[in-house]
Amino acid sequence: MALGKYLMELDSKSLIEIIDDPENWGTEYQDRAEDELDDRNLPPEEVRALAITVNEGIAYKVIMNDAISKAELSMHKSRFLSAAEIKQIYIEQLEKYIKYKDQFRFDVWSYAVGGL
């Protein structure tokens, strides 16, 4: 009963995080979170917007943790978004990661111009 009460206290975004987190697949935790989200009768547009936000975070976490060291990236699945939408999110998050990494690169031209 404690799990049900805990899930009722969470916001909708947190429930979607539980549902789409690959670590929770096939668990009672995920099933109960799905039931709680369904009970809230949220508009589909709101659920979709929250799902996009949540899956962007999951994709970025996957990219940061282990995807860069592998030759092939395995994308997670979402209950709320299609495989094509998840793929697009991964592309956007990979671009974000590359821009983040580029800021630490030594820029020879900036150093040369600054020395003049």
Secondary structure, DSSP 4 states (H G I P E B T S, - for coil): -HHHHHHHHS-HHHHHHHHH-GGGTTSHHHHHHHHHHHHTT--HHHHHHHHHHHHHHHHHHHIIIIITTSSSPPPP--SSS-HHHHHHHHHHHHHHHHHHHHTTS--HHHHHHHT-
